[in-house]
Amino acid sequence: MSLSQQQGILDPESLLGEGGFGCVFKGWINESGTTPVRAGTGLTVAVKTLNHDGLQGHKEWLAEVNFLGDLLHPNLVKLIGYCIEDDQRMLVYEFMPRGSLENHLFRRSLPLPWSIRMKIALGAAKGLAFLHEEAERPVIYRDFKTSNILLDADYNAKLSDFGLAKDGPEGDKTHVSTRVMGTYGYAAPEYVMTGHLTSKSDVYSFGVVLLEMLTGRRSMDKTRPNGEHNLVEWARPCLGERKKFYRIIDPRLEGRFSIRGSQKAAQLAARCLTRDPKARPLMSEVVEALKPLPNLIDMACSSSYFQAMQAERTGINPNTRNGVKMQTGVVWKNGQPNQSPSMPNGPHASPYNYNYPHRSPKPMIKQPER
């Protein structure tokens, strides 16, 4: 497709977003993918245009073409075409109507349901597992984060933006040495410290994103109180303890999450985030661990333990509603509830007030070659 044809796709009023590469527009082409057509007809696509003043340039554009041009998988965004003329660069992708996971987690008023979160986690994990273990040559994604996970109409997750991707180590090599790039809050600590990149670096990043889906918090958020800026450091002590874990799960879910599923997801996140890269699971193991989670229906809001814990935190007696005592069989002693098999079902108001910033974490500063 020529530059003039690609420019004909663009609708200036259909700007979808802007990233390190440049602006992304919504456009339309014919079914064969060769000619632009009138808006609202044909195949809907996303067109990424290179901004020469942006954080990424020709090298990243070329990496995107090389990787997505060769790799085909249901959980990778499909590259339909590209253009290179003089200093102009464009990429044409399949259109993902539900946008990014980042928007749904942090910028939408309605929270993503628990089952959808786990479906997205599973799809993204399948994408990484393909890159690491199934592709003809292993690929390290290097920039796994919520803004790079795009969603189709059915909330199927697809990985996008391969500008920072690298070929994995070959032969007897255990890692790839490269300058440190990526996004603060997602990059594995050993990669940041040494520049040694492995597939386990992606596994760590997956653990961060899974933790974001569990808690509803960003990986880095300086608007929060001291000690809570870094999500991993704040949440890590709570992942292995049920009572503490319930206190960090996304309050916007209001108890509508699976008890077993959340515990298994927390344990999986802890494994992915372990400081020893060799102890982290393979992404194929992550996929197997996630497969049953979207379908678990043992909702926490129906749990007497969860209800009692919520009441203890908020100081609200679950035996009363609007000042009227409820007959639930719960015995209160010294202002605290004793655990009982029968407590009122239904969500309770969250004790937390969350402020969601409107900016993504900043990309990491490029370091000199090591």
C-alpha positions as CSV (number, residue, x, y, z in Angstrom):
1,M,0.0,0.0,0.0
2,S,1.4,3.4,-1.0
3,L,1.8,6.4,1.3
4,S,-1.0,8.3,-0.6
5,Q,-3.3,5.3,-0.1
6,Q,-2.5,5.0,3.6
7,Q,-3.0,8.7,4.1
8,G,-6.4,8.3,2.4
9,I,-7.4,5.9,5.1
10,L,-6.9,8.5,7.9
11,D,-9.8,10.5,9.3
12,P,-8.4,13.4,11.3
13,E,-11.5,13.2,13.5
14,S,-10.8,9.5,14.3
15,L,-7.7,9.9,16.5
16,L,-7.7,6.8,18.8
17,G,-4.6,7.7,20.8
18,E,-1.0,8.6,21.0
19,G,2.1,6.7,22.1
20,G,5.9,6.7,21.9
21,F,5.7,5.8,18.2
22,G,3.2,8.5,17.2
23,C,-0.6,8.9,16.7
24,V,-3.0,6.1,16.0
25,F,-6.1,6.8,13.8
26,K,-9.2,4.8,13.0
27,G,-9.5,4.1,9.3
28,W,-11.3,1.9,6.7
29,I,-9.9,-0.2,3.8
30,N,-11.4,-2.7,1.3
31,E,-11.6,-6.3,2.2
32,S,-8.5,-7.1,0.3
33,G,-6.5,-4.6,2.3
34,T,-5.2,-2.6,-0.7
35,T,-7.4,0.5,-1.0
36,P,-8.9,3.0,1.4
37,V,-12.7,3.3,1.3
38,R,-15.4,5.6,2.7
39,A,-15.6,5.9,6.5
40,G,-17.9,3.3,8.0
41,T,-17.6,0.8,5.1
42,G,-15.2,-2.0,4.4
43,L,-12.7,-3.2,7.0
44,T,-12.1,-1.1,10.1
45,V,-8.4,-0.7,10.9
46,A,-6.0,1.2,13.2
47,V,-3.3,3.2,11.5
48,K,-0.1,4.1,13.4
49,T,1.9,7.0,12.1
50,L,5.5,7.7,13.1
51,N,6.2,11.0,15.0
52,H,9.8,11.9,14.3
53,D,9.9,13.8,17.6
54,G,8.6,10.8,19.6
55,L,10.3,8.3,21.8
56,Q,10.5,5.6,19.1
57,G,11.9,5.8,15.6
58,H,12.8,3.8,12.5
59,K,14.5,1.0,14.5
60,E,11.4,0.4,16.6
61,W,9.2,0.6,13.5
62,L,11.3,-2.0,11.7
63,A,11.1,-4.3,14.8
64,E,7.3,-4.0,14.7
65,V,7.2,-5.0,11.0
66,N,9.7,-7.8,11.4
67,F,8.0,-9.4,14.4
68,L,4.4,-8.9,13.6
69,G,5.0,-9.6,9.9
70,D,6.2,-13.1,10.8
71,L,4.2,-14.0,13.9
72,L,0.5,-15.1,13.7
73,H,-1.4,-16.0,16.8
74,P,-5.0,-15.3,18.1
75,N,-3.5,-13.3,21.0
76,L,-1.3,-11.0,18.9
77,V,-2.6,-8.0,17.1
78,K,-2.6,-8.7,13.3
79,L,-0.4,-6.4,11.1
80,I,-2.3,-5.8,7.9
81,G,0.2,-3.7,6.1
82,Y,2.8,-1.0,6.3
83,C,4.3,1.9,4.3
84,I,7.8,3.3,4.0
85,E,8.4,6.3,1.7
86,D,11.2,8.8,2.3
87,D,11.0,9.6,6.0
88,Q,7.3,8.6,6.4
89,R,6.4,5.5,8.3
90,M,3.0,3.9,8.8
91,L,1.6,0.7,10.1
92,V,-1.9,-0.7,9.6
93,Y,-3.4,-3.1,12.2
94,E,-6.7,-4.9,12.8
95,F,-9.0,-2.6,14.8
96,M,-9.5,-3.5,18.4
97,P,-12.9,-2.0,19.3
98,R,-12.7,-2.2,23.1
99,G,-9.3,-0.4,23.3
100,S,-6.7,-1.1,25.9
101,L,-6.8,-3.0,29.3
102,E,-5.4,0.2,30.8
103,N,-8.5,2.2,29.9
104,H,-10.8,-0.4,31.3
105,L,-8.9,-0.8,34.6
106,F,-8.1,2.9,35.3
107,R,-10.1,5.3,33.2
108,R,-13.6,3.8,32.9
109,S,-16.3,4.5,35.5
110,L,-17.6,0.9,35.5
111,P,-15.2,-1.8,36.7
112,L,-14.3,-4.8,34.7
113,P,-16.1,-7.9,36.1
114,W,-13.9,-10.5,37.7
115,S,-14.5,-13.2,35.0
116,I,-13.6,-10.7,32.3
117,R,-10.3,-9.8,34.1
118,M,-9.3,-13.5,34.3
119,K,-10.3,-14.0,30.6
120,I,-8.0,-11.1,29.6
121,A,-5.2,-12.4,31.8
122,L,-5.5,-15.8,30.2
123,G,-5.4,-14.4,26.7
124,A,-2.4,-12.2,27.4
125,A,-0.6,-15.2,29.0
126,K,-1.3,-17.3,25.9
127,G,0.3,-14.5,23.7
128,L,3.4,-14.4,25.8
129,A,3.6,-18.2,26.0
130,F,3.5,-18.3,22.2
131,L,6.3,-15.8,21.9
132,H,8.5,-17.6,24.4
133,E,7.9,-21.3,23.7
134,E,6.0,-21.8,20.4
135,A,7.3,-19.2,17.9
136,E,9.8,-20.4,15.3
137,R,12.4,-18.3,17.1
138,P,11.9,-17.3,20.7
139,V,10.9,-13.6,21.3
140,I,11.2,-11.5,24.4
141,Y,8.4,-8.9,24.4
142,R,10.1,-6.5,26.8
143,D,7.2,-4.1,27.2
144,F,4.4,-6.0,28.7
145,K,1.9,-3.6,30.3
146,T,-1.8,-2.8,30.4
147,S,-1.6,-0.2,27.7
148,N,-0.2,-2.7,25.3
149,I,-2.9,-5.3,25.9
150,L,-5.8,-4.5,23.4
151,L,-9.3,-6.0,23.5
152,D,-11.6,-7.1,20.7
153,A,-15.4,-6.9,20.9
154,D,-15.5,-10.1,23.1
155,Y,-12.7,-9.0,25.4
156,N,-10.2,-11.3,23.9
157,A,-6.7,-10.0,24.7
158,K,-4.1,-9.3,22.0
159,L,-0.6,-8.0,22.5
160,S,0.4,-5.0,20.5
161,D,3.4,-2.7,20.1
162,F,6.4,-4.9,19.3
163,G,8.8,-1.9,18.9
164,L,11.0,-3.0,21.9
165,A,10.8,-6.8,21.3
166,K,14.0,-8.7,21.0
167,D,15.0,-12.1,19.7
168,G,15.6,-14.5,22.6
169,P,19.0,-16.0,23.5
170,E,20.3,-18.7,21.1
171,G,22.4,-21.8,21.7
172,D,24.1,-21.9,25.1
173,K,23.4,-18.3,25.9
174,T,21.2,-17.7,28.9
175,H,20.3,-14.1,28.3
176,V,20.4,-11.2,25.8
177,S,22.5,-8.2,26.9
178,T,20.8,-4.9,25.9
179,R,20.3,-1.4,27.0
180,V,17.5,-1.0,29.6
181,M,14.3,0.0,28.0
182,G,10.6,-0.4,28.9
183,T,8.4,1.2,31.5
184,Y,9.0,1.9,35.2
185,G,7.0,-0.4,37.5
186,Y,6.8,-3.2,35.0
187,A,10.5,-4.1,34.2
188,A,12.1,-6.9,36.1
189,P,14.6,-5.8,38.8
190,E,17.5,-7.9,37.5
191,Y,17.0,-6.5,34.0
192,V,17.0,-2.9,35.3
193,M,20.2,-3.6,37.3
194,T,22.2,-5.6,34.8
195,G,20.7,-5.2,31.3
196,H,20.4,-9.0,31.1
197,L,17.2,-9.8,29.3
198,T,15.4,-13.2,29.5
199,S,11.9,-14.6,29.0
200,K,11.6,-14.5,32.8
201,S,11.8,-10.7,32.5
202,D,8.4,-10.9,30.7
203,V,7.1,-13.2,33.3
204,Y,7.8,-10.6,36.0
205,S,6.0,-8.0,33.9
206,F,3.0,-10.3,33.6
207,G,3.0,-10.7,37.4
208,V,2.8,-6.9,37.7
209,V,-0.2,-6.7,35.3
210,L,-2.0,-9.6,37.0
211,L,-1.5,-7.7,40.3
212,E,-3.0,-4.5,38.7
213,M,-6.0,-6.6,37.7
214,L,-6.4,-8.0,41.2
215,T,-6.0,-4.7,43.0
216,G,-7.3,-2.0,40.6
217,R,-4.1,-0.1,41.2
218,R,-1.4,1.1,38.8
219,S,2.1,-0.4,39.0
220,M,3.4,3.1,40.0
221,D,1.3,5.8,41.5
222,K,2.9,8.7,43.4
223,T,-0.5,10.1,44.3
224,R,-0.9,7.4,46.9
225,P,0.4,7.6,50.5
226,N,4.0,6.9,51.3
227,G,4.8,3.2,51.2
228,E,2.1,2.6,48.5
229,H,3.7,4.2,45.4
230,N,5.1,0.9,44.1
231,L,2.4,-1.7,43.7
232,V,4.6,-4.7,43.9
233,E,6.3,-3.7,47.1
234,W,3.0,-2.6,48.7
235,A,1.1,-5.8,47.8
236,R,3.8,-8.5,48.0
237,P,3.4,-9.1,51.8
238,C,-0.3,-9.6,51.4
239,L,-0.3,-12.1,48.6
240,G,0.2,-15.2,50.7
241,E,-2.2,-14.4,53.5
242,R,-5.9,-14.6,53.0
243,K,-7.1,-11.9,55.4
244,K,-4.5,-9.4,54.2
245,F,-5.1,-10.3,50.5
246,Y,-8.8,-9.5,50.8
247,R,-7.8,-6.0,52.0
248,I,-5.9,-5.2,48.8
249,I,-8.3,-6.6,46.2
250,D,-10.0,-4.0,43.9
251,P,-12.7,-2.5,46.1
252,R,-14.7,-1.6,43.0
253,L,-15.5,-5.3,42.6
254,E,-17.5,-5.0,45.9
255,G,-17.0,-8.6,46.7
256,R,-18.0,-9.9,43.3
257,F,-14.9,-12.0,42.7
258,S,-14.2,-15.7,43.2
259,I,-12.6,-16.6,46.5
260,R,-10.7,-19.6,45.1
261,G,-9.9,-17.8,41.9
262,S,-8.5,-14.7,43.6
263,Q,-6.4,-16.8,45.9
264,K,-5.0,-18.8,43.0
265,A,-4.4,-15.6,41.0
266,A,-2.6,-14.0,44.0
267,Q,-0.4,-17.1,44.4
268,L,0.4,-17.0,40.7
269,A,1.3,-13.3,40.8
270,A,3.6,-14.0,43.8
271,R,5.4,-16.7,41.8
272,C,5.8,-14.5,38.8
273,L,7.2,-11.6,41.0
274,T,9.7,-13.7,42.9
275,R,13.1,-11.9,43.0
276,D,14.9,-15.0,41.6
277,P,14.2,-15.2,37.9
278,K,14.9,-18.9,37.7
279,A,12.1,-19.5,40.3
280,R,9.5,-17.8,38.1
281,P,7.2,-20.1,36.1
282,L,7.2,-20.6,32.4
283,M,4.4,-18.7,30.6
284,S,2.9,-22.1,29.6
285,E,2.6,-23.0,33.3
286,V,0.9,-19.6,33.9
287,V,-1.6,-20.4,31.1
288,E,-2.5,-23.7,32.7
289,A,-2.9,-22.1,36.1
290,L,-5.2,-19.4,34.7
291,K,-7.4,-21.7,32.6
292,P,-10.0,-22.6,35.2
293,L,-10.2,-19.1,36.9
294,P,-12.6,-17.3,34.5
295,N,-15.4,-19.8,35.3
296,L,-15.2,-20.0,39.1
297,I,-18.3,-18.6,40.7
298,D,-17.7,-18.8,44.4
299,M,-18.3,-15.1,45.0
300,A,-16.7,-13.5,48.0
301,C,-19.8,-11.3,48.6
302,S,-21.6,-14.6,49.6
303,S,-18.9,-15.5,52.1
304,S,-19.6,-15.0,55.8
305,Y,-15.9,-14.6,56.4
306,F,-15.6,-11.8,53.8
307,Q,-18.7,-10.1,55.1
308,A,-17.4,-10.2,58.6
309,M,-14.0,-8.9,57.6
310,Q,-15.6,-6.0,55.6
311,A,-17.7,-5.1,58.6
312,E,-14.6,-5.2,60.9
313,R,-12.8,-2.9,58.5
314,T,-15.6,-0.4,58.0
315,G,-17.0,-0.5,61.5
316,I,-20.4,-1.3,60.1
317,N,-22.4,-3.9,62.0
318,P,-23.8,-6.3,59.3
319,N,-26.7,-7.1,61.7
320,T,-28.1,-3.7,61.0
321,R,-29.4,-2.0,57.9
322,N,-30.6,1.6,58.1
323,G,-30.6,1.3,61.8
324,V,-32.8,-1.8,61.9
325,K,-31.4,-5.0,63.4
326,M,-31.3,-7.9,61.0
327,Q,-31.8,-11.5,62.1
328,T,-28.7,-13.2,60.6
329,G,-27.4,-15.4,63.3
330,V,-24.2,-13.4,63.7
331,V,-23.1,-12.9,67.3
332,W,-21.4,-9.6,68.0
333,K,-19.0,-9.4,70.9
334,N,-17.2,-6.2,72.0
335,G,-18.3,-4.5,68.8
336,Q,-16.7,-7.2,66.6
337,P,-18.4,-10.0,64.6
338,N,-17.8,-13.6,65.4
339,Q,-17.7,-15.8,62.2
340,S,-21.0,-17.3,61.4
341,P,-22.3,-19.5,58.5
342,S,-25.1,-17.0,57.8
343,M,-24.5,-13.4,57.1
344,P,-26.4,-11.1,54.7
345,N,-25.5,-11.5,51.1
346,G,-24.8,-8.6,48.7
347,P,-22.0,-6.2,48.2
348,H,-20.9,-3.7,50.8
349,A,-19.6,-0.2,50.1
350,S,-15.8,0.0,49.7
351,P,-13.9,1.4,52.6
352,Y,-11.3,2.8,50.2
353,N,-11.4,6.0,48.1
354,Y,-9.3,5.5,45.0
355,N,-8.0,8.4,42.8
356,Y,-7.1,7.1,39.3
357,P,-4.5,9.2,37.5
358,H,-5.0,9.8,33.8
359,R,-1.5,9.2,32.7
360,S,0.4,6.0,32.2
361,P,3.7,5.3,33.9
362,K,6.5,7.0,32.2
363,P,8.8,5.1,29.9
364,M,12.2,4.3,31.4
365,I,15.1,6.5,30.4
366,K,17.4,4.8,27.8
367,Q,20.7,3.7,29.3
368,P,23.9,3.4,27.4
369,E,24.8,0.1,25.8
370,R,26.4,-2.3,28.3
